[in-house]
Amino acid sequence: MTQPIFSFPGGLHPADHKAESNTAAIVPAPLSARYRVPMRQHAGNPAKPLVLPGEHVLKGQAIGCLDGRISATVHAPTSGRVVGVESYPIPHPSGLTDRCVVIESDGRDEAVPASRLDWRNLAPEAVCEELEDMGLVGLGGAVFPSHIKLEPAAGIETLIINGAECEPWITCDDRLMRERAGEIMAGVEIARHLLGAREVLVGIEDNKPEAIAAMRAACAGTGAKVVVVPTKYPSGGAKQLIELLTGLEIPAGKLSTDIGIQVFNVATSYALWRAAELGEALVSRVVTVTGHVARPGNYEVRVGTPIEELLQLAGGELPGATGQLVGGPLMGFDLEDTRAPVTKGVNCIIVTSDALFPPRPRAMPCIRCGQCALACPVRLQPYEMYLYAKAKDLDKAKAYNLADCIECGCCSYVCPSHIPLVDYYRFAKSELLARGREQRAAETARERHEFRSFRLEREKQEKAERLGKKAGERLEAGAVAADDPEAARKKALLEAAIERAKKAKEAAPPPANTDHLSAAQQAEVDAIEARRAQAGTEQTVADKT
């Protein structure tokens, strides 16, 4: 039975520029002399460093551990010596630095002992616990920790494998499907087993005939279906691919799992196979290097490799190069420093030139033409979100479902005023995230203050109760003395000491004549005598007890 193909609104048909690199087979990159491995290269919290300068590490050894539920383990890409844990430029839209573990390679590439994961005979929960230590994340761009997406969930009926690779210039998934289809489908089988999915659909755009043929051959006898979808950007978006293959639309604010569907990229499936069958942590990935370079192609690169070395592997930049893009031209961002390392989320490096990527014209005011809304594949109102984001009215921008924007860039691409709309959406989202963090911090501070006030009041009440209890015990001491021999003994000693003090005072010589003293001086003398008498009484009682 032929799988039906549905559609989604909007979208684009830009020139794909796949031919520049899709004919080049995957080439393993040679070892680098030094790797800089970021602790933040996945969605969620950055990993916590586990190593210190001077330590020796092996390939696949954990050098960063999870920090919270949404996080991922980070591993050494080769064996060598840790020479620092320091801030360094990373490939990120902000252009800022972040903490990296710097490893000086020893050239031996020795790995930690690896063992196959018996995923067929282990409980799915136990398999996910093992995969948690392997550092798997989504390699299609979202870099969400895979062990969380693989956790058994009730109601997962369909597993979708994303091989669309819709953005122009990028061909790493195409080559991976051509060359390693069997391993990809082996990883798909592991994912299906863990999730308990009933059907598997592999979506591939129709501009990849070789990949389609290879995946169909690998799917034979597995029950999985390869579904060829029309070439249309952004068909590789998870929501759009789900709509293409099933006709279902994910409601606003919901996840694909809420409608019984889970999605994995083909590269993620391949990494899952390596982790489960070979016991290898995620320390490398395939990266497309294309654009204004001498030898465009696809390279299997260790995480932490400086991007400048990857560019040299592709023959170097040609004269007239104007910069580099990380990712595709629609969803990617400008690279600020080529010393930045390859991370798990880097799938493509495009070297730009004025001929390939002409300078963007100056932005003009929005004319409300509505072209952005027609191109939006998520049925949003981009011009409304833009106006409110520009005015920093974040609540209004949020009310127009800003969170559902997938930042595909279709609106910016078609805007006749050349407004960088997606930049405004990213700004608004980051501001909302910052505000959310501030609100959570304020709420935590309020709860701590309320708990402190409650604790102080409770301690005050407990102290009052203790004092009241002691006072009551003292008042009842006389009544219980007869029944308590020890209390009676102490009371008798106290009375005897007081009696002796009285007799000693009576037997004492008369005090010196103080008639000449003033009233104030006489009062001071009387006070001193009283204190002496009291001190003598207390000392006597102490000696007896």
C-alpha positions as CSV (number, residue, x, y, z in Angstrom):
1,M,0.0,0.0,0.0
2,T,1.4,3.4,-1.0
3,Q,1.9,5.8,1.8
4,P,-0.1,9.0,1.2
5,I,1.7,12.3,1.0
6,F,0.1,15.4,2.6
7,S,1.2,19.0,2.5
8,F,2.0,22.0,4.8
9,P,1.3,25.7,4.1
10,G,3.9,28.2,3.0
11,G,7.5,27.1,2.3
12,L,10.1,28.0,-0.4
13,H,11.8,26.5,-3.4
14,P,15.3,28.1,-3.2
15,A,18.2,26.8,-5.3
16,D,19.5,23.8,-3.5
17,H,23.2,23.9,-4.3
18,K,23.6,20.2,-3.4
19,A,25.7,19.3,-6.4
20,E,28.7,21.2,-5.1
21,S,29.3,18.6,-2.4
22,N,27.0,15.6,-2.7
23,T,29.3,13.7,-5.1
24,A,32.1,13.6,-2.6
25,A,32.3,10.5,-0.4
26,I,32.8,11.0,3.4
27,V,36.4,11.5,4.3
28,P,37.7,10.9,7.8
29,A,39.5,14.0,9.1
30,P,43.1,13.3,10.4
31,L,43.9,13.7,14.1
32,S,44.4,17.3,15.3
33,A,47.3,18.3,17.5
34,R,44.9,20.0,20.0
35,Y,41.1,19.7,20.6
36,R,39.0,22.3,22.4
37,V,35.8,20.5,23.5
38,P,33.0,22.8,24.7
39,M,30.9,21.8,27.7
40,R,27.9,23.5,26.1
41,Q,27.1,21.8,22.8
42,H,23.6,20.4,23.5
43,A,20.2,21.7,24.5
44,G,19.8,22.3,28.3
45,N,22.4,22.8,30.9
46,P,26.1,22.7,29.9
47,A,28.1,19.7,31.2
48,K,30.2,20.0,34.3
49,P,34.0,19.4,33.7
50,L,35.3,16.1,35.2
51,V,39.0,16.6,34.5
52,L,41.8,19.0,35.6
53,P,44.9,20.2,33.7
54,G,47.6,17.7,33.7
55,E,45.4,14.6,33.6
56,H,45.7,12.0,30.8
57,V,42.5,11.0,29.1
58,L,41.5,8.3,26.6
59,K,39.2,8.6,23.5
60,G,35.6,8.2,24.7
61,Q,36.4,9.0,28.3
62,A,33.8,11.2,29.9
63,I,35.3,14.7,30.5
64,G,32.0,16.4,31.3
65,C,29.0,15.1,33.2
66,L,25.3,15.9,33.1
67,D,24.0,18.9,35.0
68,G,20.3,18.2,35.6
69,R,17.8,16.3,33.6
70,I,18.2,18.2,30.3
71,S,21.9,17.9,29.7
72,A,24.4,15.5,28.0
73,T,27.7,13.9,28.8
74,V,30.8,15.1,26.9
75,H,33.7,12.8,26.0
76,A,37.3,13.1,24.9
77,P,37.7,12.9,21.1
78,T,41.1,11.3,21.4
79,S,43.8,10.3,23.9
80,G,46.1,12.9,25.3
81,R,46.8,15.3,28.1
82,V,44.4,17.9,29.4
83,V,46.2,21.2,29.2
84,G,43.4,23.5,30.4
85,V,39.8,24.2,31.2
86,E,39.3,27.7,29.9
87,S,37.0,30.0,28.0
88,Y,37.3,29.9,24.2
89,P,35.4,31.0,21.1
90,I,32.6,28.6,20.2
91,P,30.3,28.4,17.1
92,H,27.3,30.3,18.5
93,P,25.1,33.1,17.1
94,S,26.2,35.3,20.1
95,G,29.9,35.1,19.1
96,L,30.8,34.7,22.8
97,T,33.3,32.4,24.4
98,D,32.4,29.4,26.6
99,R,34.2,26.9,28.8
100,C,36.1,24.2,27.0
101,V,38.3,21.3,28.0
102,V,41.5,21.6,26.0
103,I,43.2,18.3,25.1
104,E,46.7,18.0,23.6
105,S,46.7,14.8,21.5
106,D,49.4,12.2,22.1
107,G,48.9,10.8,18.6
108,R,48.1,7.3,19.8
109,D,44.3,7.7,19.7
110,E,43.9,5.1,22.5
111,A,40.2,4.5,23.5
112,V,38.5,3.4,26.6
113,P,37.4,-0.3,26.6
114,A,34.1,-0.6,24.7
115,S,31.4,-3.2,25.1
116,R,28.2,-3.9,23.2
117,L,25.0,-3.0,24.9
118,D,22.6,-6.0,25.1
119,W,19.6,-3.8,24.2
120,R,17.4,-6.6,23.1
121,N,17.4,-8.4,26.5
122,L,17.6,-5.3,28.8
123,A,14.6,-3.4,29.9
124,P,14.1,-0.2,27.9
125,E,14.6,1.9,31.0
126,A,18.0,0.2,31.7
127,V,19.1,0.8,28.1
128,C,18.3,4.5,28.3
129,E,20.3,4.7,31.5
130,E,23.3,3.3,29.7
131,L,22.8,5.6,26.7
132,E,22.7,8.6,29.1
133,D,26.4,8.1,29.5
134,M,27.1,8.0,25.7
135,G,26.5,11.7,25.0
136,L,23.9,11.2,22.2
137,V,22.1,14.3,21.0
138,G,19.9,15.1,18.0
139,L,22.3,15.7,15.1
140,G,19.7,17.3,12.9
141,G,20.2,20.7,14.5
142,A,18.2,20.7,17.8
143,V,20.9,18.8,19.7
144,F,18.3,17.7,22.3
145,P,19.6,14.8,24.5
146,S,18.6,11.6,22.8
147,H,18.4,9.4,26.0
148,I,15.4,11.5,27.0
149,K,13.6,11.2,23.7
150,L,14.2,7.4,23.8
151,E,12.6,6.9,27.2
152,P,9.6,4.6,26.9
153,A,6.4,6.6,26.6
154,A,2.9,5.3,26.3
155,G,1.1,5.9,23.1
156,I,4.1,6.2,20.6
157,E,2.6,4.7,17.5
158,T,4.8,6.1,14.8
159,L,8.6,6.6,14.6
160,I,9.6,9.0,11.9
161,I,13.2,9.1,10.6
162,N,14.1,12.4,9.1
163,G,16.3,12.2,6.0
164,A,14.8,15.2,4.2
165,E,17.8,17.5,4.6
166,C,15.9,20.3,3.0
167,E,18.2,23.3,3.5
168,P,20.4,24.4,0.6
169,W,24.1,23.5,0.4
170,I,24.0,20.8,3.2
171,T,24.7,17.2,2.0
172,C,26.1,15.3,5.1
173,D,22.9,13.3,5.7
174,D,22.6,12.5,2.0
175,R,26.1,11.0,1.9
176,L,25.5,9.2,5.2
177,M,22.3,7.5,3.8
178,R,24.2,6.5,0.6
179,E,27.2,5.0,2.4
180,R,25.8,3.7,5.7
181,A,22.2,3.0,5.2
182,G,22.4,-0.5,6.9
183,E,23.9,1.0,10.1
184,I,21.2,3.8,10.1
185,M,18.4,1.2,9.9
186,A,20.1,-0.8,12.7
187,G,19.9,2.3,14.9
188,V,16.3,2.8,13.8
189,E,15.5,-0.8,15.0
190,I,17.0,0.0,18.4
191,A,14.9,3.2,18.7
192,R,11.7,1.3,17.6
193,H,12.4,-1.3,20.3
194,L,12.8,1.2,23.0
195,L,9.8,3.3,22.1
196,G,7.5,0.4,21.2
197,A,6.5,2.1,18.0
198,R,4.1,0.3,15.7
199,E,5.3,1.8,12.3
200,V,8.4,3.4,11.0
201,L,8.4,6.0,8.2
202,V,11.6,7.3,6.6
203,G,11.0,10.7,4.9
204,I,13.5,11.7,2.2
205,E,13.2,14.6,-0.4
206,D,12.9,13.6,-4.0
207,N,16.2,15.3,-4.9
208,K,18.2,12.5,-3.3
209,P,17.6,9.4,-5.6
210,E,20.8,7.6,-4.5
211,A,20.0,7.9,-0.8
212,I,16.4,6.8,-1.5
213,A,17.6,3.7,-3.3
214,A,20.1,2.9,-0.5
215,M,17.6,3.3,2.3
216,R,14.9,1.3,0.5
217,A,17.4,-1.6,0.2
218,A,18.2,-1.3,3.9
219,C,14.6,-1.2,4.9
220,A,13.7,-4.5,3.0
221,G,12.3,-7.0,5.5
222,T,12.1,-4.6,8.4
223,G,8.6,-3.2,7.9
224,A,9.9,0.3,7.7
225,K,8.7,2.5,4.8
226,V,10.7,5.0,2.8
227,V,8.4,7.8,1.8
228,V,9.6,10.2,-0.9
229,V,8.4,13.8,-0.3
230,P,8.5,16.8,-2.7
231,T,11.5,19.1,-2.4
232,K,10.2,22.1,-0.5
233,Y,11.9,24.0,2.3
234,P,11.4,23.5,5.2
235,S,10.2,19.9,4.8
236,G,13.0,18.8,7.1
237,G,11.5,20.5,10.1
238,A,10.1,18.0,12.4
239,K,6.6,19.5,12.5
240,Q,6.5,19.9,8.7
241,L,7.7,16.3,8.1
242,I,5.1,15.0,10.4
243,E,2.4,16.9,8.5
244,L,3.8,15.6,5.2
245,L,3.8,12.0,6.2
246,T,0.8,11.7,8.5
247,G,-1.4,14.7,7.8
248,L,-1.4,15.5,11.5
249,E,-0.6,19.0,12.9
250,I,1.0,19.4,16.3
251,P,-1.2,21.7,18.4
252,A,0.4,25.0,19.6
253,G,2.4,24.4,22.8
254,K,2.4,20.7,22.4
255,L,5.1,18.1,21.4
256,S,5.0,15.4,18.7
257,T,4.8,12.8,21.5
258,D,1.4,14.3,22.5
259,I,0.0,12.9,19.2
260,G,1.9,9.6,19.4
261,I,4.9,10.4,17.1
262,Q,8.6,10.6,17.8
263,V,11.2,11.9,15.3
264,F,14.9,11.2,14.9
265,N,17.4,12.4,12.3
266,V,19.3,9.8,10.2
267,A,22.6,10.9,11.7
268,T,21.2,10.4,15.2
269,S,20.1,6.9,14.3
270,Y,23.6,6.1,13.0
271,A,25.1,7.5,16.3
272,L,22.6,5.3,18.3
273,W,23.8,2.2,16.4
274,R,27.5,3.0,17.2
275,A,26.7,3.6,20.8
276,A,24.6,0.4,21.3
277,E,26.4,-2.0,19.0
278,L,30.0,-0.7,19.2
279,G,30.0,0.9,22.7
280,E,31.2,4.2,21.2
281,A,30.3,7.5,22.7
282,L,29.4,10.4,20.4
283,V,32.8,12.0,19.7
284,S,32.5,12.7,15.9
285,R,30.0,13.6,13.2
286,V,29.8,14.2,9.4
287,V,30.1,17.8,8.4
288,T,29.6,19.4,5.0
289,V,32.2,22.0,4.0
290,T,31.1,23.8,0.9
291,G,30.7,27.2,-0.8
292,H,33.8,29.2,-1.8
293,V,36.4,26.5,-1.0
294,A,38.7,24.5,-3.3
295,R,37.3,21.0,-2.5
296,P,33.7,21.0,-1.3
297,G,32.9,17.7,0.4
298,N,31.8,15.9,3.5
299,Y,34.2,15.0,6.3
300,E,33.9,12.9,9.4
301,V,35.3,15.2,12.1
302,R,36.0,14.7,15.8
303,V,34.2,17.1,18.2
304,G,36.6,19.8,19.3
305,T,38.5,20.1,15.9
306,P,39.2,23.7,15.1
307,I,37.0,24.8,12.1
308,E,40.1,26.5,10.5
309,E,41.6,23.0,10.2
310,L,38.4,21.7,8.6
311,L,38.6,24.5,6.1
312,Q,42.1,23.5,5.2
313,L,41.0,19.9,4.8
314,A,38.6,21.2,2.1
315,G,41.5,22.9,0.2
316,G,41.2,26.2,2.0
317,E,39.2,29.3,1.2
318,L,39.4,30.7,-2.3
319,P,40.3,34.3,-3.0
320,G,37.4,36.6,-2.5
321,A,36.0,34.8,0.5
322,T,33.9,37.1,2.7
323,G,33.2,34.9,5.8
324,Q,31.7,31.6,7.0
325,L,28.2,30.4,7.8
326,V,27.6,27.6,10.4
327,G,24.6,25.6,9.1
328,G,22.6,26.5,6.1
329,P,22.0,29.9,4.6
330,L,18.4,30.1,5.9
331,M,18.8,28.9,9.5
332,G,22.5,29.2,10.0
333,F,24.6,32.1,11.5
334,D,27.8,33.9,10.9
335,L,31.0,32.4,12.3
336,E,32.9,35.0,14.3
337,D,36.2,33.1,14.7
338,T,37.5,30.2,12.7
339,R,39.4,29.0,15.7
340,A,36.1,27.9,17.2
341,P,35.7,24.1,17.4
342,V,33.3,21.7,15.7
343,T,30.5,20.8,18.0
344,K,27.8,18.1,17.9
345,G,25.5,20.7,16.4
346,V,27.7,21.8,13.5
347,N,26.5,20.0,10.4
348,C,27.8,22.4,7.7
349,I,30.3,25.2,7.1
350,I,29.7,27.4,4.1
351,V,32.4,29.8,3.0
352,T,30.7,32.9,1.6
353,S,31.6,35.3,-1.2
354,D,29.9,38.3,-2.8
355,A,29.0,36.2,-5.8
356,L,27.4,33.4,-3.8
357,F,25.9,35.5,-1.1
358,P,25.5,39.1,-2.1
359,P,25.4,41.7,0.7
360,R,21.9,42.1,2.2
361,P,20.3,45.4,1.2
362,R,19.5,47.9,3.9
363,A,16.3,47.1,5.8
364,M,13.3,49.3,5.0
365,P,10.1,49.8,7.0
366,C,7.5,47.0,7.0
367,I,4.8,47.7,4.4
368,R,2.5,44.9,5.7
369,C,2.4,43.2,2.4
370,G,1.7,39.8,4.1
371,Q,4.3,37.9,2.1
372,C,5.9,36.6,5.3
373,A,2.6,35.2,6.5
374,L,2.0,33.4,3.2
375,A,5.5,31.8,3.4
376,C,5.3,30.8,7.1
377,P,5.0,27.0,7.3
378,V,3.6,27.2,10.9
379,R,0.7,29.5,10.1
380,L,1.9,32.4,12.2
381,Q,1.7,36.2,11.6
382,P,5.4,37.1,11.3
383,Y,4.8,40.9,10.8
384,E,2.8,41.1,14.0
385,M,5.5,39.3,16.0
386,Y,8.1,41.5,14.4
387,L,6.4,44.8,15.3
388,Y,5.9,43.7,19.0
389,A,9.4,42.2,19.2
390,K,10.9,45.5,17.9
391,A,8.8,47.5,20.4
392,K,9.9,45.1,23.1
393,D,6.3,44.3,23.9
394,L,7.2,40.7,24.7
395,D,3.8,39.7,26.1
396,K,2.1,40.7,22.9
397,A,4.7,38.9,20.8
398,K,4.2,35.8,23.0
399,A,0.5,36.1,22.5
400,Y,1.0,35.7,18.7
401,N,2.6,32.2,19.4
402,L,6.2,33.3,19.2
403,A,7.3,30.1,20.9
404,D,5.9,28.1,17.9
405,C,8.3,29.9,15.4
406,I,10.8,27.3,14.1
407,E,13.2,30.1,12.9
408,C,13.2,28.6,9.4
409,G,13.9,32.0,7.8
410,C,11.1,31.8,5.2
411,C,9.7,35.1,6.3
412,S,13.1,36.9,6.0
413,Y,13.8,35.3,2.6
414,V,10.6,36.7,1.0
415,C,10.5,40.1,2.8
416,P,10.6,42.8,0.1
417,S,11.8,45.3,2.8
418,H,14.8,43.0,3.6
419,I,14.0,43.0,7.3
420,P,15.9,40.3,9.2
421,L,12.7,39.1,10.9
422,V,14.2,36.0,12.4
423,D,16.8,38.0,14.3
424,Y,14.0,39.9,16.0
425,Y,12.2,36.6,16.9
426,R,15.5,35.2,18.4
427,F,15.9,38.4,20.4
428,A,12.4,38.3,21.7
429,K,12.7,34.6,22.6
430,S,16.0,35.2,24.5
431,E,14.5,38.1,26.4
432,L,11.5,35.9,27.4
433,L,13.8,33.2,28.6
434,A,15.9,35.7,30.6
435,R,12.7,37.1,32.1
436,G,11.5,33.6,32.9
437,R,14.8,32.9,34.7
438,E,14.5,36.1,36.7
439,Q,10.9,35.3,37.7
440,R,12.0,31.8,38.8
441,A,14.9,33.3,40.8
442,A,12.5,35.8,42.4
443,E,10.0,33.1,43.2
444,T,12.8,31.0,44.7
445,A,14.0,33.9,46.8
446,R,10.4,34.6,48.0
447,E,9.9,31.0,49.0
448,R,13.2,31.0,50.9
449,H,12.2,34.2,52.7
450,E,8.8,32.8,53.6
451,F,10.4,29.6,54.9
452,R,13.0,31.5,56.9
453,S,10.2,33.6,58.5
454,F,8.2,30.4,59.2
455,R,11.4,28.8,60.7
456,L,12.1,31.8,63.0
457,E,8.5,31.9,64.2
458,R,8.5,28.2,64.9
459,E,11.8,28.4,66.8
460,K,10.3,31.4,68.8
461,Q,7.3,29.4,69.7
462,E,9.3,26.3,70.6
463,K,11.6,28.5,72.9
464,A,8.5,30.0,74.6
465,E,7.1,26.5,75.2
466,R,10.4,25.3,76.7
467,L,10.7,28.3,79.0
468,G,7.0,27.9,80.0
469,K,7.6,24.2,80.8
470,K,10.7,25.0,82.9
471,A,8.8,27.7,84.8
472,G,6.0,25.2,85.5
473,E,8.5,22.6,86.7
474,R,10.0,25.1,89.2
475,L,6.5,26.0,90.5
476,E,5.7,22.3,91.0
477,A,9.1,21.6,92.6
478,G,7.7,22.1,96.1
479,A,4.7,19.8,95.5
480,V,6.7,17.0,94.1
481,A,9.7,17.2,96.5
482,A,8.2,14.6,98.8
483,D,7.9,12.2,95.9
484,D,11.4,13.1,94.6
485,P,14.2,12.3,97.1
486,E,16.8,14.1,95.0
487,A,14.8,17.3,94.7
488,A,14.1,17.1,98.5
489,R,17.8,16.8,99.2
490,K,18.8,19.8,97.1
491,K,16.0,21.9,98.7
492,A,17.2,20.9,102.2
493,L,20.8,21.9,101.3
494,L,19.6,25.3,100.0
495,E,17.6,26.0,103.2
496,A,20.5,25.0,105.4
497,A,22.9,27.3,103.5
498,I,20.5,30.2,103.8
499,E,20.2,29.5,107.6
500,R,24.0,29.4,108.0
501,A,24.4,32.7,106.2
502,K,21.9,34.3,108.5
503,K,23.8,33.0,111.6
504,A,27.1,34.2,110.2
505,K,25.7,37.7,109.7
506,E,24.5,37.8,113.2
507,A,27.8,36.7,114.6
508,A,29.8,39.1,112.5
509,P,31.4,42.2,114.2
510,P,29.4,45.4,114.0
511,P,30.2,47.3,110.9
512,A,32.4,50.3,111.0
513,N,30.8,53.6,111.9
514,T,29.3,54.9,108.7
515,D,27.4,57.8,110.1
516,H,29.7,60.1,108.3
517,L,28.7,58.6,104.9
518,S,26.3,60.3,102.6
519,A,23.0,58.6,101.7
520,A,24.4,57.6,98.3
521,Q,27.6,56.2,99.8
522,Q,25.7,54.3,102.4
523,A,23.5,52.7,99.8
524,E,26.6,51.6,97.9
525,V,28.0,50.0,101.1
526,D,24.8,48.2,101.8
527,A,24.7,46.9,98.2
528,I,28.3,45.5,98.5
529,E,27.4,43.7,101.8
530,A,24.4,42.2,100.2
531,R,26.4,40.9,97.2
532,R,29.0,39.4,99.6
533,A,26.3,37.6,101.5
534,Q,24.7,36.3,98.3
535,A,28.0,35.1,97.0
536,G,28.7,33.2,100.2
537,T,25.3,31.5,100.1
538,E,25.8,30.4,96.5
539,Q,29.3,29.0,97.2
540,T,28.0,27.0,100.1
541,V,25.2,25.4,98.1
542,A,27.7,24.6,95.3
543,D,30.1,22.9,97.7
544,K,27.3,20.7,99.1
545,T,25.9,19.7,95.7
